[in-house]
Amino acid sequence: MNHAWSDRMSGGEVFAYIRHKPEQTMLYQLIERHWPEFQSHLGEVGSYLPRHVAREFDEYLDCGRLERGFLRVRCEDCHHEHLVAFSCKRRGFCPSCGARRMAETASLLVDDVLPYKPIRQWVLSFPYPLRFLLANSPQVMSKVLAIVNRVISTHLIKKAGSNKAQAQTGAVTLIQRFGSALNLNLHFHALFIDGVYQQKDNGKLRFHRVNAPTTNELNTLVATISQRVARHLERQGLLTRDDESSYLTLDLQDDDAMSQLQGHSITYRIAVGPQQGRKVFTLQTIPSWEDDDFGINQVGKIAGFSLHAGVATKTRERKKLERLCRYIARPGVSEKRLAVTSHGKVRYELKTPYRDGTTHVIFEPLDFIAKLAALVPKPRANLTRFHGVLAPNSKYRIHVTPAKRGKGSNKLDLKSKKSAEPTVGEHKEMTWAQRLKRVFNIDITICNRCSGAVKIIACIEDPIVIKKILDHLDAKSGALASANQLPEPRAPPQARLFD
């Protein structure tokens, strides 16, 4: 179901459901106006986008529109009704479906997957050529992610004074494809358990926490990751080295429109139009002195690789952990930071100003569409991965996760599921109503007029029926507006004057 906004009601902290109207948003209007023009532009030069990218735009334009179908929801007590539009459920740039997926992912990780232990976020960024390779090849991305996971896991195990045969750790990696400037920037956000599990003689697991990584350790780790990734790519024939430099050997077609758009997006360049190939126009201010050296001791950098591990949560900081999960799983486009200038150009505000003082990026409308197209992931490429003791096939998963699910869960005695630590029931996919209540404190299952229970009474998909219902509601709302409209103001009557 389509995402909804919340509205504060008079009389306290009560929130009521209001249908999200995407057709009134700046993003929707820009795509509706310029998407056909963008397709025509590509057709003129003999290029076409992949089918899954075109579907992303077409289905986004149907997302949240009552004209494309809806559910009828009615209160069982007062019989008040409202309509709930369908969602596109795409993964590229839809803010509504992205927010829904963000809430679902965060609740799954916190309630069911991440154990009640310290958790640390490790963020790994790649040099420009690797970003392009990983975005285009999910298979290579999976191999690189496995290398990164092994390097960090081995570091944690050794730091705990153990070895791989005696101890294990676990992580969840969320693969993020976007940067703050709507640029294609594929990087890894890995939530690692900040320690290791060791199996004792009696078969039980014992947890050993490790200290935060030092600057030297981060530099060593990022150097190891870069070397091992380079060796892997060289073995696969994707990287060629000579005495002077190294370069990727990518077999790309000249008319591959998607590759061209992604390449320009990664390097902050204009993708279409007469200014093609030039740097994207930016707005800058004076850089902040106080931020110049911030975070230097929390980041390891080498050859375009960057590894950050400065954010962590303690065992009982579950709310903070959920906020962190939501931040990592957030959608790629923020409608609040989007605007159109008086000259018709698209202005997008950065979430955090760059070190050089850049605060906004400016796009021509067609180039803005190109930037959105570059963010669309390939189909069937899983962007959430589980490692170590948190992997679905791990025999330890059932013992460390809050949901107590994994291999052998059907043989586990009910008593062993009880723990001194807080637990929750088995996870089921959150319903649309549950997401609204968790994120916005909106309970769609309760009528906002009489607090009675509501239920779905019909699913309307027939275009003829849809038109009849919407026409009836438009006429009804017009009649109500006329009935409630006050007469036009007029001057008080004046007395007639007689001679």
Summary of the structure (lengths in Angstrom):
residues: 499
radius of gyration: 27.1
end to end distance: 74.2
largest distance: 118.2
contacts: 1433
relative contact order: 0.17
helix: 37%
strand: 22%
